[in-house]
Amino acid sequence: LHRLVFEMPLVQGVLDAEREVVIAELKENAGNEGKVRFDSTVERMFAGTPYGKSLVGTEATLRGISLHRVRDYVSRRYVPRDMVLCVVGDVESSALLEAADELFGGEPNMAPSASCPVIPAESFPKGISVEVKEMGKYTSLCMGFPVSFVRPRLAASIAVLVELLDGSEAALLKRRLCFETAVARHVQVTYEAFERAGAVLIEAVTEPDGVED
């Protein structure tokens, strides 16, 4: 992990190679209907805010990123203060802390700590975002619920709610829509936590009559 984060070879050749990988993934995602629906829902929910634009960017913006900008971003954001080291397993905590301090304790925090202001709720379009789209003989109903602020406790509560709705085949929405009423063929609930806001998205794939149900 230390080599991955603090010993990255930030040279032009590596940047150019990785840039092509991201651009290839961007083009591949353009043919992924689920990803396209997710992005369009987020863009509608956060219209007029920085999150109203694609998080990945475009091929033009990706090609415009310079090595200097990447190095500057890494030096400001990839610092111990903004990281969490998570270890799972049968370990001795004291030995783990000693090893972590030896590896990461000497790394500097290059920029002062600063909290990013949340996006106020009044900046969002009023109401939830709803999109109904035909998919051959099926219909996709996608709903987005913006979250105007993200605190650790709130984020954890939303994550638990999403698990209750769509954590397994017996979760509330899947059980209700896919099995008890059988109006949907597929249900998916996701939660995205950004730095200044968040979003809960629910998508149900059904036959056209199922949208009314």
HUPE-V419904 format. One record per backbone hydrogen bond with DSSP energy under -0.5 kcal/mol. NH is the residue of the N-H (numbers start at 1). CO is the residue of the C=O. If there is no record, write none. Layout:
[[NH & CO] [NH & CO]]
This chain:
[[5 & 1] [6 & 2] [7 & 2] [7 & 3] [10 & 8] [11 & 9] [15 & 11] [16 & 12] [17 & 13] [18 & 14] [19 & 15] [20 & 16] [21 & 17] [22 & 18] [23 & 19] [24 & 20] [25 & 21] [26 & 22] [27 & 23] [28 & 24] [29 & 25] [30 & 26] [31 & 28] [32 & 29] [33 & 31] [36 & 32] [37 & 33] [38 & 34] [39 & 35] [40 & 36] [41 & 37] [42 & 38] [43 & 39] [44 & 40] [45 & 41] [46 & 42] [47 & 44] [49 & 46] [52 & 46] [52 & 49] [53 & 50] [62 & 58] [63 & 59] [64 & 60] [65 & 62] [70 & 66] [71 & 67] [72 & 68] [73 & 69] [74 & 70] [75 & 71] [76 & 72] [77 & 73] [78 & 74] [79 & 77] [82 & 79] [83 & 80] [86 & 84] [87 & 85] [91 & 89] [93 & 91] [96 & 92] [97 & 93] [98 & 94] [99 & 95] [100 & 96] [101 & 97] [102 & 98] [103 & 99] [104 & 100] [105 & 100] [105 & 101] [107 & 104] [110 & 75] [110 & 108] [119 & 196] [120 & 118] [123 & 120] [124 & 121] [125 & 45] [129 & 144] [130 & 128] [131 & 142] [133 & 140] [135 & 138] [138 & 135] [139 & 206] [140 & 133] [141 & 139] [141 & 204] [142 & 131] [142 & 140] [143 & 202] [144 & 129] [145 & 200] [146 & 144] [147 & 198] [148 & 146] [151 & 149] [155 & 151] [156 & 152] [157 & 153] [158 & 154] [159 & 155] [160 & 156] [161 & 157] [162 & 158] [163 & 159] [164 & 160] [165 & 161] [166 & 162] [167 & 163] [171 & 168] [172 & 164] [173 & 165] [174 & 165] [175 & 171] [176 & 172] [177 & 173] [178 & 173] [178 & 174] [179 & 174] [179 & 175] [180 & 175] [181 & 176] [183 & 177] [184 & 177] [185 & 205] [186 & 205] [188 & 203] [190 & 201] [192 & 199] [193 & 191] [194 & 192] [194 & 197] [198 & 147] [199 & 192] [200 & 145] [201 & 190] [202 & 143] [203 & 188] [204 & 141] [205 & 186] [206 & 139] [206 & 204] [208 & 137] [210 & 207] [211 & 207] [211 & 208] [212 & 208] [213 & 209]]
